[in-house]
């Protein structure tokens, strides 16, 4: 008789999409995601009270996605927190409403998150009509790693991130007053987990007049506001670090 090795269960992926008045590009984005989902994967959507056709578009997909909330969350960070709290997957993938995923993106996530806790993927920067603007996202941002460099100015972009549940467990619930959820998640990973930065371009990163995030644009905040944001981030990370150490101590005992 053959003694075949046991087949490892395939990790479940939760794609977490936050929407707000995203009707213009939403069909294109969802249509690029669904073919990549495995039988046990899920696409979750939280809508922050859209007043355009976003909810009607989401309804056309039936049970191919799960709409977890439709009322006002109170902004981008709160909306992502709401959808992340509903995620059941082993691997979590953040998703914006106006990009386009390229084939093979989730294959890369499945392969690389077996070895590391957080994955940063590359992207092609495009305009509103999806025409390339020249640089990839790493070149556009001058991407670099490191905890203190990320604290000073983050180059991590949420729509390029995927991470294991162990990272999410420490990040949620998001502390009050953090400026951006992806910045907070990246700092947790820089401080406590393993990270891989991949060269593969796995999505079209769309830049247009209605982007919610200021990626690629210089900050207009005052120096005082920027310092305050980083102090709040350090305070939030101190809480995470205490929780992490307590969890480790509990596991030992």
C-alpha positions in Angstrom: 0.0 0.0 0.0 1.1 3.6 -0.7 1.7 5.8 2.2 1.1 9.2 0.7 2.0 12.2 3.0 -1.1 13.9 4.4 -2.3 16.9 2.4 -2.0 20.1 4.3 -5.3 22.1 4.6 -5.3 25.1 2.3 -5.2 28.3 4.3 -8.4 30.4 4.1 -8.1 33.9 2.7 -10.2 36.8 3.7 -10.2 39.7 1.2 -11.3 42.8 3.1 -12.7 45.6 0.9 -13.9 48.9 2.3 -16.2 51.0 0.1 -17.5 54.5 0.0 -19.1 56.0 -3.1 -17.0 53.8 -5.2 -19.4 53.0 -8.0 -17.1 54.3 -10.8 -14.5 51.6 -10.5 -16.1 49.0 -8.2 -17.2 46.5 -10.9 -13.8 46.3 -12.4 -12.1 45.7 -9.0 -14.5 43.0 -7.9 -14.4 41.2 -11.2 -10.6 41.0 -10.9 -10.8 39.5 -7.4 -13.5 36.8 -7.7 -11.7 34.5 -10.2 -8.8 34.3 -7.8 -10.8 33.1 -4.7 -10.6 29.5 -3.7 -13.7 27.5 -2.6 -13.1 28.4 1.1 -12.0 32.0 0.6 -14.2 35.0 1.2 -14.6 38.5 -0.1 -16.0 40.8 2.7 -17.2 44.3 2.1 -18.0 47.1 4.6 -19.7 50.2 3.1 -19.4 53.5 4.9 -22.8 54.9 4.0 -22.5 55.3 0.2 -25.0 57.6 -1.5 -24.1 56.6 -5.1 -24.7 53.2 -6.8 -22.1 51.3 -4.7 -24.7 49.2 -2.8 -26.7 48.4 -6.0 -23.4 47.2 -7.6 -22.6 45.0 -4.6 -26.0 43.5 -4.7 -25.5 42.2 -8.3 -22.8 39.8 -6.9 -25.3 38.0 -4.6 -23.5 35.5 -2.3 -20.2 35.7 -4.1 -19.3 38.4 -1.6 -20.5 39.2 1.9 -21.6 42.7 2.8 -20.9 43.0 6.5 -22.2 46.6 7.1 -23.8 49.5 5.3 -24.1 52.3 7.8 -21.7 55.1 8.6 -18.5 53.8 10.2 -16.8 57.1 10.6 -14.0 57.2 8.0 -11.5 54.9 6.3 -9.9 53.5 9.5 -13.2 52.7 11.1 -14.6 51.2 7.9 -11.6 48.9 7.5 -11.7 47.9 11.2 -15.4 46.9 10.7 -14.6 44.6 7.8 -11.5 43.2 9.4 -13.4 42.3 12.6 -15.7 40.1 10.4 -12.8 38.3 8.7 -12.4 34.5 9.4 -9.4 33.7 7.3 -5.9 32.5 8.2 -4.5 35.1 5.7 -5.9 38.6 5.4 -5.7 40.8 2.3 -6.5 44.5 2.3 -8.4 45.8 -0.7 -9.3 49.2 -2.0 -12.4 49.9 -4.2 -10.7 51.5 -7.1 -7.7 49.3 -8.0 -7.5 46.3 -10.3 -5.9 43.0 -9.2 -3.7 41.2 -11.7 -3.9 37.4 -12.2 -1.9 35.4 -9.7 -2.1 37.9 -6.8 -3.7 35.4 -4.4 -1.4 32.6 -5.5 1.5 34.7 -4.4 -0.2 35.4 -1.1 -0.8 31.7 -0.5 2.8 30.8 -1.3 4.6 33.6 0.6 2.5 33.8 3.8 3.5 30.2 4.6 6.9 31.6 5.5 6.4 35.2 6.7 3.8 37.1 8.7 3.3 40.1 6.5 3.7 40.5 2.7 4.2 43.7 0.8 3.6 43.4 -2.9 4.5 45.7 -5.8 2.0 47.5 -8.0 1.8 49.4 -11.4 0.8 53.0 -10.8 -2.0 54.0 -13.3 -4.2 57.0 -13.9 -8.0 57.1 -13.7 -8.3 55.3 -17.0 -5.8 52.6 -15.9 -3.0 53.9 -18.2 0.4 53.4 -16.6 2.0 56.5 -15.2 5.5 55.2 -15.4 6.9 54.0 -12.0 5.9 51.0 -9.9 4.8 51.8 -6.4 8.2 51.1 -4.8 9.9 53.6 -7.1 7.1 56.2 -6.6 7.4 55.9 -2.8 11.1 55.3 -2.5 10.2 52.2 -0.5 12.2 51.2 2.4 11.9 49.0 5.5 12.7 49.4 9.2 10.7 50.3 12.3 12.0 53.8 12.9 12.0 54.8 9.2 8.4 53.5 8.9 7.4 55.5 12.0 8.9 58.7 10.6 7.3 58.2 7.2 5.5 55.0 6.1 6.0 53.6 2.6 3.7 50.6 3.3 0.4 50.9 1.3 -2.7 49.0 2.5 -3.8 47.7 -0.8 -0.4 46.1 -1.3 -0.5 44.3 2.1 -1.4 40.7 3.1 -0.8 39.3 6.5 -1.4 36.3 8.8 -4.1 36.3 11.4 -1.5 36.6 14.2 -0.8 40.1 13.1 -4.5 41.0 12.8 -5.1 39.7 16.4 -2.6 42.2 17.8 -3.8 45.1 15.7 -7.6 44.9 16.5 -9.4 46.8 17.8 -7.6 49.8 16.2 -6.7 52.3 18.9 -8.4 55.7 18.9 -6.5 58.5 17.1 -4.2 56.4 14.9 -4.0 58.1 11.5 -4.0 55.1 9.2 -4.7 51.5 9.8 -2.1 50.2 7.3 0.7 52.3 8.9 -0.3 50.8 12.3 -0.3 47.2 11.0 3.1 47.7 9.2 4.6 49.0 12.4 3.4 46.0 14.4 4.9 43.7 11.8 8.2 45.7 11.7 8.4 45.5 15.5 7.3 41.9 16.2 7.0 39.8 13.0 8.7 38.7 9.8 8.1 40.7 6.6 8.8 40.0 3.0 8.8 42.6 0.2 8.2 41.1 -3.2 9.0 42.5 -6.6 6.0 41.1 -8.4 3.5 43.7 -9.6 0.2 42.3 -8.5 -2.3 45.1 -9.0 -3.0 48.3 -10.9 -2.7 51.1 -8.3 -5.1 53.8 -9.5 -4.5 57.4 -8.8 -7.3 59.9 -9.4 -9.0 62.9 -7.9 -11.1 61.0 -5.4 -8.6 58.8 -3.7 -9.2 58.5 0.1 -5.5 58.1 0.9 -2.8 60.7 0.3 -0.3 58.1 -1.1 2.2 59.8 -3.4 1.0 63.3 -2.3 3.0 65.3 0.3 1.5 65.8 3.7 -0.2 69.2 4.3 -0.3 68.7 8.1 1.7 70.9 10.3 4.9 69.7 12.0 3.0 69.7 15.4 0.2 67.6 13.9 2.7 65.1 12.4 4.7 64.8 15.7 1.4 64.3 17.6 0.3 61.5 15.2 3.6 59.7 15.8 3.4 60.0 19.5 -0.1 58.5 19.4 1.2 55.7 17.3 4.0 55.0 19.8 1.4 54.9 22.6 -0.7 52.5 20.7 2.3 50.3 19.9 3.2 50.2 23.6 -0.2 48.7 24.4 0.3 46.1 21.6 3.8 45.2 22.9 2.5 44.7 26.5 -0.3 42.5 25.1 2.2 40.5 23.0 4.5 39.9 26.0 1.6 38.8 28.1 0.4 36.4 25.4 3.9 34.9 25.2 4.2 34.6 28.9 0.8 32.8 29.1 1.9 30.4 26.3 5.0 29.5 28.3 3.1 28.8 31.5 
